[in-house]
């Protein structure tokens, strides 16, 4: 009896084109659109169909305007260049396809250049609810609509400035042990701040608390849970707390932080950079995220 074998397409974890590029050490790639399988487009359609009603209730107003401005398709995976043509005119940002993990300094440096590293694979239809790694739905439907908002786009650029500041500062530290310790602490603080804002941030609006973080906006289950559930603790963002707060990636977030506006968020990133210069990020609390040697190297090589 013969069996029909479904082409792998660009499915997360089963995408030969992407995996071969990663194996060659090629980080920045091209979205070969014809490689997407019917199953890939079905995943996008189902993800979009499920979450659209929840966006209307729980997403912040600027995100909803961004969705409209980008004209993201409902029934198929978007073409990155079509998205970029619209995005470029609004804030100068661009989605930049990548083959996998982007070292932290390079990631933040891309933001400084108004480029957003974007995964082009998509999860399988039977794994719509949770994926530990990003996919194109998380990146293009969760992150990129926010990049149409000028104040938010400028905030991402300022994150990139913070990374440059960190690289410049460690250059002046002669002792290798001290350099590694301080850099580890600074990266951890930046990662936590990014997690609790860009990825899982909440914002106060006239309609109430709404989500602007991409991890929430791309998750059908957690979006409603983050705004409505009594199991979630929600507090105004406090810098001292956020930079010392570990997080876990494989569960709904029990603790979230609220900002007042995108201008407020921009100012907070400026404060983060000043705290870095003042040495207040040199010894933050241990815990997640755990850093790899390559994370440190990405900053040390830059300096």
C-alpha positions as CSV (number, residue, x, y, z in Angstrom):
1,X,0.0,0.0,0.0
2,X,1.5,3.4,-1.0
3,X,1.5,6.3,1.4
4,X,1.3,10.0,0.5
5,X,4.2,11.9,1.9
6,X,3.5,15.6,2.7
7,X,6.3,17.9,1.6
8,X,8.0,19.5,4.6
9,X,7.6,23.0,3.2
10,X,8.7,25.6,5.8
11,X,7.4,23.9,8.9
12,X,9.1,24.7,12.2
13,X,11.6,21.9,12.9
14,X,11.2,20.4,9.5
15,X,12.4,22.9,7.0
16,X,15.4,21.6,5.0
17,X,16.0,25.0,3.3
18,X,16.3,26.8,6.6
19,X,18.2,24.0,8.3
20,X,20.8,23.8,5.5
21,X,21.4,27.6,5.7
22,X,21.8,27.4,9.4
23,X,24.3,24.5,9.1
24,X,26.3,26.6,6.6
25,X,26.4,29.5,9.1
26,X,24.2,31.7,6.9
27,X,22.0,33.7,9.3
28,X,20.3,36.1,7.0
29,X,18.3,34.3,4.2
30,X,15.6,34.9,1.6
31,X,12.0,33.9,2.0
32,X,11.5,31.4,-0.9
33,X,7.8,31.7,-1.0
34,X,7.1,28.7,-3.2
35,X,8.5,26.4,-0.5
36,X,5.5,26.9,1.7
37,X,3.2,23.9,1.6
38,X,-0.6,23.9,1.7
39,X,-0.3,22.8,5.3
40,X,1.8,25.8,6.1
41,X,-0.8,28.2,4.7
42,X,-3.5,26.3,6.6
43,X,-1.6,26.8,9.8
44,X,-1.5,30.6,9.2
45,X,-5.2,30.6,8.3
46,X,-6.2,28.8,11.4
47,X,-4.0,30.9,13.7
48,X,-5.3,34.1,12.2
49,X,-9.0,33.0,12.3
50,X,-8.8,32.0,15.9
51,X,-7.1,35.0,17.3
52,X,-8.7,37.8,15.3
53,X,-11.7,38.2,17.6
54,X,-9.4,38.3,20.6
55,X,-7.3,41.0,19.1
56,X,-10.3,43.2,18.8
57,X,-11.0,42.8,22.5
58,X,-7.6,42.6,24.1
59,X,-5.0,44.2,21.8
60,X,-4.0,47.8,22.1
61,X,-5.3,50.3,19.6
62,X,-2.0,50.9,17.8
63,X,-1.6,47.2,17.2
64,X,-5.1,47.1,15.6
65,X,-4.2,50.0,13.4
66,X,-0.9,48.3,12.4
67,X,-2.8,45.2,11.4
68,X,-5.0,47.3,9.1
69,X,-2.0,49.3,7.7
70,X,0.0,46.1,6.8
71,X,-3.0,44.3,5.1
72,X,-1.7,41.0,6.5
73,X,-3.4,38.2,4.5
74,X,-6.0,36.0,6.3
75,X,-5.7,32.8,4.3
76,X,-2.0,32.4,3.6
77,X,1.5,33.1,4.9
78,X,2.4,36.7,4.1
79,X,5.2,37.6,1.7
80,X,7.8,39.4,3.7
81,X,8.6,41.8,1.0
82,X,5.0,42.8,0.6
83,X,4.8,43.6,4.3
84,X,8.1,45.5,4.1
85,X,6.8,47.7,1.3
86,X,4.1,49.0,3.5
87,X,6.1,49.1,6.7
88,X,9.0,50.9,5.1
89,X,6.8,53.9,4.3
90,X,5.5,54.2,7.9
91,X,8.5,53.9,10.2
92,X,11.4,52.7,8.0
93,X,11.5,49.3,9.7
94,X,12.0,46.1,7.8
95,X,11.4,42.4,8.6
96,X,14.7,40.6,7.9
97,X,14.4,36.8,7.4
98,X,16.8,34.6,9.4
99,X,17.6,31.0,9.6
100,X,17.6,30.6,13.4
101,X,18.9,32.0,16.7
102,X,20.3,35.5,16.5
103,X,23.0,36.3,19.1
104,X,21.8,39.1,21.4
105,X,24.2,41.8,20.3
106,X,23.4,41.2,16.7
107,X,19.7,41.2,17.4
108,X,19.8,44.5,19.1
109,X,22.1,45.9,16.5
110,X,19.5,45.0,13.8
111,X,16.9,46.9,15.8
112,X,19.3,49.9,15.8
113,X,19.3,49.7,12.0
114,X,15.5,49.4,12.0
115,X,15.7,45.7,10.9
116,X,13.7,43.0,12.7
117,X,15.1,39.5,12.5
118,X,12.2,37.4,11.4
119,X,11.6,33.6,11.4
120,X,10.1,32.3,8.1
121,X,9.0,28.8,9.3
122,X,5.5,28.2,10.7
123,X,4.2,25.7,13.3
124,X,2.3,22.6,12.4
125,X,-1.5,22.7,12.4
126,X,-1.6,20.2,15.3
127,X,0.7,22.5,17.4
128,X,-1.1,25.8,17.2
129,X,-1.3,26.6,20.9
130,X,2.3,26.5,22.0
131,X,5.7,26.7,20.5
132,X,8.9,27.3,22.5
133,X,10.7,29.0,19.6
134,X,9.3,31.9,17.5
135,X,7.7,31.3,14.1
136,X,6.5,33.6,11.3
137,X,3.1,34.0,13.0
138,X,4.7,35.2,16.2
139,X,7.0,37.5,14.3
140,X,4.8,39.0,11.5
141,X,1.5,38.9,13.3
142,X,2.7,39.5,16.9
143,X,5.7,41.8,16.5
144,X,5.6,43.6,13.2
145,X,2.2,45.4,13.4
146,X,3.7,47.2,16.4
147,X,6.5,48.4,14.2
148,X,4.1,50.7,12.4
149,X,3.8,52.9,15.5
150,X,6.6,55.5,15.4
151,X,7.1,55.8,19.1
152,X,7.3,52.1,19.5
153,X,9.7,51.8,16.6
154,X,11.9,54.4,18.1
155,X,11.9,52.5,21.3
156,X,13.3,49.4,19.5
157,X,16.0,51.6,18.0
158,X,16.9,52.8,21.5
159,X,17.2,49.2,22.7
160,X,19.9,48.9,20.0
161,X,21.6,52.0,21.4
162,X,21.7,50.3,24.8
163,X,23.5,47.3,23.3
164,X,26.1,49.6,21.8
165,X,26.5,51.3,25.1
166,X,27.1,47.9,26.8
167,X,29.7,46.9,24.2
168,X,31.5,50.2,24.7
169,X,31.6,49.9,28.5
170,X,33.0,46.4,28.7
171,X,35.8,47.4,26.3
172,X,37.2,49.4,29.2
173,X,37.3,46.5,31.7
174,X,40.7,44.9,31.8
175,X,40.1,41.9,34.1
176,X,38.5,39.0,32.0
177,X,36.5,37.7,35.0
178,X,35.1,41.1,36.0
179,X,34.3,41.8,32.3
180,X,32.4,38.5,31.9
181,X,30.5,39.0,35.2
182,X,29.4,42.6,34.5
183,X,28.5,41.9,30.9
184,X,26.4,38.8,31.9
185,X,24.5,40.9,34.4
186,X,23.9,43.7,31.9
187,X,22.6,41.3,29.2
188,X,20.4,39.6,31.7
189,X,18.9,42.9,32.8
190,X,18.3,44.0,29.1
191,X,16.7,40.6,28.3
192,X,14.4,40.8,31.3
193,X,13.3,44.3,30.4
194,X,12.7,43.3,26.8
195,X,10.7,40.3,27.9
196,X,8.4,42.2,30.2
197,X,7.8,45.0,27.7
198,X,8.3,44.1,24.0
199,X,7.3,40.5,24.5
200,X,4.8,40.5,27.3
201,X,3.9,44.1,28.0
202,X,0.6,45.5,29.0
203,X,-0.5,49.1,28.5
204,X,-3.1,51.3,30.2
205,X,-5.7,52.7,27.7
206,X,-9.1,54.4,28.0
207,X,-10.7,50.9,27.3
208,X,-8.7,49.4,30.2
209,X,-5.6,47.3,30.3
210,X,-4.6,46.1,26.8
211,X,-1.7,44.0,25.4
212,X,1.1,45.4,23.3
213,X,3.7,42.6,23.8
214,X,4.1,40.2,20.9
215,X,4.2,37.1,23.0
216,X,0.7,37.9,24.1
217,X,-0.6,39.2,20.8
218,X,0.5,36.0,19.0
219,X,-1.0,33.6,21.6
220,X,-4.7,32.7,21.4
221,X,-4.8,31.4,24.9
222,X,-2.5,33.7,26.8
223,X,-3.8,37.0,25.3
224,X,-7.1,36.7,27.1
225,X,-5.5,35.1,30.2
226,X,-3.0,38.0,30.5
227,X,-5.8,40.7,30.6
228,X,-8.7,38.9,32.3
229,X,-7.4,36.2,34.6
230,X,-7.3,36.6,38.4
231,X,-4.2,34.3,38.4
232,X,-2.1,37.1,36.8
233,X,-0.4,39.7,38.9
234,X,-0.3,43.1,37.1
235,X,1.7,46.0,38.3
236,X,3.0,49.4,37.0
237,X,6.4,48.8,35.6
238,X,9.2,49.4,38.1
239,X,12.7,49.3,36.8
240,X,14.2,47.9,40.0
241,X,11.7,45.0,39.9
242,X,11.9,44.2,36.2
243,X,15.6,43.9,35.9
244,X,15.8,41.5,38.8
245,X,12.8,39.4,37.9
246,X,13.5,36.0,36.3
247,X,11.0,34.6,33.8
248,X,10.1,31.2,32.3
249,X,9.3,30.6,28.7
250,X,7.2,27.4,28.9
251,X,4.2,28.6,30.9
252,X,1.6,31.4,31.0
253,X,3.3,34.4,32.7
254,X,2.0,34.8,36.3
255,X,3.4,38.4,36.6
256,X,3.1,41.2,34.0
257,X,3.9,44.9,34.0
258,X,2.0,47.9,32.8
259,X,3.2,51.0,31.0
260,X,1.2,54.2,30.5
261,X,2.0,54.9,26.8
262,X,4.6,54.3,24.1
263,X,6.3,57.6,25.0
264,X,6.5,56.3,28.6
265,X,8.1,53.1,27.3
266,X,10.6,55.1,25.3
267,X,11.6,57.0,28.4
268,X,12.0,53.8,30.4
269,X,14.5,52.4,27.9
270,X,16.4,55.7,28.2
271,X,16.4,55.2,31.9
272,X,17.6,51.6,31.4
273,X,20.6,52.9,29.5
274,X,21.4,55.5,32.1
275,X,21.3,52.9,34.8
276,X,23.7,50.8,32.7
277,X,26.1,53.8,32.6
278,X,25.7,54.3,36.4
279,X,26.6,50.7,37.1
280,X,23.1,49.8,38.4
281,X,22.8,46.8,36.1
282,X,26.2,45.3,37.1
283,X,24.9,42.8,39.7
284,X,21.2,41.9,39.1
285,X,19.5,38.9,40.7
286,X,20.5,35.5,39.3
287,X,18.1,33.2,37.4
288,X,16.5,33.2,34.0
289,X,17.4,33.9,31.3
290,X,20.4,31.6,31.3
291,X,23.2,32.9,29.0
292,X,25.5,31.0,26.7
293,X,29.1,31.7,26.0
294,X,28.1,32.9,22.5
295,X,25.8,35.5,24.0
296,X,28.7,37.1,25.8
297,X,31.0,36.7,22.7
298,X,28.5,38.6,20.6
299,X,29.1,41.7,22.7
300,X,32.8,41.2,23.2
301,X,33.4,40.7,19.5
302,X,31.4,43.9,18.8
303,X,33.7,45.9,21.2
